[in-house]
Amino acid sequence: MIDQKTAVTVLGTGSMGYAFAEAFLAAGHPTTVWNRSAQRAAPLVAAGANQQLAVADAIVASPLIITCLTTFQATRDSLTAAETELEGRTLVTLNSGTPADAREFARWATGRGARFLGGAIKNVPSAVGEPDTLLYFGGEQAVFDEHAETLRVLGGELVHLGTEPDLAALYESAVGATLLPALLGFFEGAAVLADRGVAARSMVPYSIKWLQMIESLLPVIADEIDNRDYTRLGSSIALFHAAIGYDEQLGRESGVDMSWHAPIHDLLRRAVAEGRGEQSITALIQLLAPDRPALDPEAGDSRSRSLEHRHA
């Protein structure tokens, strides 16, 4: 007996949605696509996709709907004309937005009879389908379990974060906060090297080592944050505060605009003024979120521990 793979509809064929549709087609799933600009889907149609020009027809075509539009609002705007067709179908969002946006969208979708999973993919379009590409989801466990095999076409590492529909948006916001500062640091380094006529590629091996060092410290940093014990890391606020002048001098020497450091320098100065100079740099979280709730010291972060057992 031939195994009939789940039919999937992909709404939005920008760079990421296009990669999703390609992956489903390659895995043998009947794939329907819809995009505001119909011509973008032409190569997918040539590869075997069923294109629908009306979003309602695209939804009717499959029990599993994957949306890859820019925001939750854009997704809702696109679905409004077809909301009566959502009943009984599974709707999986893979777009940007805040946890509040995700909660509001989940209420809207389930209010129209859809089964909802809010998701996020932690990689670039070219890595869709790779074994180490991570996707995580929030929503009903039964819905996740039912579609995990199909969703694994998009990446080999799937995690169900919990039943709250905004968890993927929450983790996406938290984890994604690292990206732009890290990239800006690399751009700054490349600009400093360029002032000496040195190519950016020359520092890639050393930047990788540096990021690996940071990776090794993250468990210690997280433990300090969770326990509010800023003594273990060994890199004090005072150490970073003393380097402010170095950053400014390097900018003058190289002609590189260092103004993006200003709010960071402000945090360091405020921390020293509060008497935190000898605490680890991790203590800056006390300035970023002074009213954050304390974790139960007995239970620890039960959610993060439980996630170790939720990989599908």
N, C-alpha and C positions, 0 to 999 in steps of 0.2 A: 504494500500500500504506500503510495507517495505521500510524504509528509507535506501538508499544506501550510506554508508559512503565513504568519499574520500579515494582513494587508495594512499598510501604513500610509498616512497622508502627512506630507511635510508642508507646512504653511510658512512661506518665506524662503526664497532661494538666493539670499545673499551669500557671501563666501562660506559661512558656517552652515547655513541651511542647505546650500548646494552640496557641501561635503556629506551632510547627513543623507541626502537623497541618493548620492552616489554609493554610499556604503550600504544602504538598504537594497538598492538594485543589485549590487555585487553579491550580496548575501542571498539573493533569490526571493526577496519579499516583494509582492505586488505593491508598487509605489506610485502614489498620486501626488502631484505637486501643484501648488498655487503660489502665485506671486503678484504683487500689484503691477509690476512691469512684466508682462507675459513673455516678452522676448528673451528674458534672462534664462528661462527654463528650456529654451530650444535644444541645447545639447543634451539635457536630461531626457527629453522626449526622444531624441535620436537614439539614446541608450536604452530605451524601453519604458520610460516613465509615462504615466497617464496624466496629462495636463488638463486641469479644469480652469476655466476662466472665471467662474463664479465660485466664491468661497463656500457657499452652501453645498454645491455639487461636490467640491473637494472633501468636505466633511462627511457627506453621505457615503462616499466611496470606501471608507475604511472605519474599522472599530477603534483604531489607535491613531490619535492626532498628535503630531509633534509640531509645536510652534517655535519658530526661530525668528521672531521679529525683534525690533530694538528694545522695546520696553513693555511692561504689562499694559500700559494704557494703549500703546499701538496694537497690541494683540487684541485687547478688548474692542477697540475701534473696528478692527478687521472682522471680528466675529459677530458683532452686534447684528448685522444683517442676516446672520444665519444661526442665531442663538437657539431657535426652536429645534434645530437639527442636532444639538449637542446631547440631548437626553440619551442616556445609556452608553455613551461613548467615553473612552478614556482620553483625557486631555493632558498632555505633558508639555509644560512650558520650559524652554531653555533660552531665556533671555535675561537681560539686566534689569535691576530694580531693587528697591529696598525691601526689608522684611514687611513693612506696613503695606507696601504695594502688593506683595505676594499674598498677604492675608486677605486684603480686599478683593483681589482677583479670584482667590479660591472661593470666597463667599459668593461672588457673582457666578462663577462656573458651576459650583455645586447647586446653587439656587436654580439653575437651568437643567439640572439632572445629570450633569457630567460627573464622571469620576476623575479626580484631580491628583496629579503629581507635579510638584514644583521642583525643577531640577536645575543643575548647572554643570557645565563641562569645563574642566581645567586644562585646556590645551588649545593649540592653534588648529585651524581647519585642516592643514596638511597632516595632522596627527590623528584625525578622526579614524576610529577603527583599530588603532594600535593597542597592543596588549597593556601598555603602561599608561594609557590615557584614562584619567579619572573622571567619572561622573558621579555626583551625589544627588539624593532626592529626599524630599520630605512629603509625607502624605500617608495614606492608609497602607499598612503593611501588605494586605491582601492584594491591593492594586499593583504594588511594586512587584510582589512575588509573581503575579500573573504575567507581567510583561518584562521581567528581568532578562529573559533569554533574548528577546527581540531588542531590548535597549542595549544589550551587550555588543551588538553589532557596531555601536558608536564608540565603544572603548572597553578594554578588557577589565578595568577595575571599577566596579559598581558598589556604591555604599548607600544603604538606607539609613538616613540620619535619625529618623523618628517620625511620629505621626503628625506633628505640627506642619502645616503646609508651607510655612515660611522658612524652614530650616536651611534649605539650600541657599536662599537669598541671604540669610543671616551669615552663613559660613562664607559665601561668595564675597560679601562685604568685608568680613573680618580678614579672610586670607588675602583677598585682592588688594587690601590696603598696603601691602608690601611692594607691589609691582612698580608703581610710578616712582617712588623714592629710589628704589634700586636702579631703575633705568636711568633716572636723572644723574645718579652717582656715576654710572658708567659713561654717560654722555659727557659729564664734566671731565672725567679722566681722559676721555678721547680728545676733548678740546685742549686740555693741558699738553698732551703728547703732540697734538697737531702743531702747537706753537713752536715745538722743537723739530718739526718735520718728520715726526714718527707716526707710523700707521697705527690705527686703533687695534688692528688684528694682533699686534705684537703683545698687547696686554691681556688677551683673552685667556691664555693658560693661567696667568697669575690671578685674574679675576675669578676664574673657576675655583682655584684653591681657596681664595678669600671667602667665596660663598659657601664652600664646603666647611670651612672653619665656623662660619656663622651657623650653618646647619647643625654642627655638633654642639653648639651652645644653646640652641633653642629649648631643649628639655630643662636645662638649668634655669634659663630665663623664665620659662613658663612656671616652674616650681616656685621661683621667687615671687612671681605675680600672684599665684594662687595662695601662697602662704604669707604674703606680705613680709617676707624676710629678705631684705636687700643687702645681703652680706656675702653671698657665695660666689658671685660671678668674677670678682677680682678686677673689674674695670669700673672705676668710680666716676661719678658725675664730675668731680673736680678735674679728673684727667681730661675729659672731653671739653670742659670749660676752659682749661688752659690752652687748648688747641684753637680757640676761636680766632686769635690773632694770626695763627698760622694760615687758616683758611683765607682770611682777608689779605694777607701778604701774598699768598699764592695767586690770588685773583689779580692783584696789581702786577705781579711779575709776568703772568702769562696773558693778561688781557682777557681772561675768561670772566663772564658775568657770574658772580657767586651769590647773587641776591636771593636765590631760592633757599640759602642757608639761614636767612634772617629769622624766620619763625623758630627754627631749631635752636639758634643761638639764644633767642629770647627765652625758650624753655629752660635752657641750661642756666642762664643768669637768674631766672626766677627760682630754680631749684637750689642754687647756691645761696640766694638771699633767704631762703626758708631753712637754711642750715642742713641741707641734704648733701653737701659736697662729698662726704666720705661714704655715702651710700652708693650702691652699685647703680649703673646707668639705668637699670630696670626700674628704679624708683621714679623715673619720669612719668610712669603711668599714674602716679598719685596726682600729678598736675593735669594730665589729660582727662582723668575720670576720678575726681576726688570723692565722689559720692557713690562709687560702685559698691554693690552689695558684697558682703564677705561670703566665701564658700564655707560650707560645713567642714571643719577640720577632720572630723571622723569619716565623713562620706567621701571627701575629696570631690573631684569633678566626676560624678557618676556617669554623666552623659559621655564624656570622652572615653572613659574606660569601656563603656558598653559598646561603643562604636567598633572596637576591636573585634567584636563578635557579630557585626552586622554586614560584613562583606558578603555579597551574594555569590 
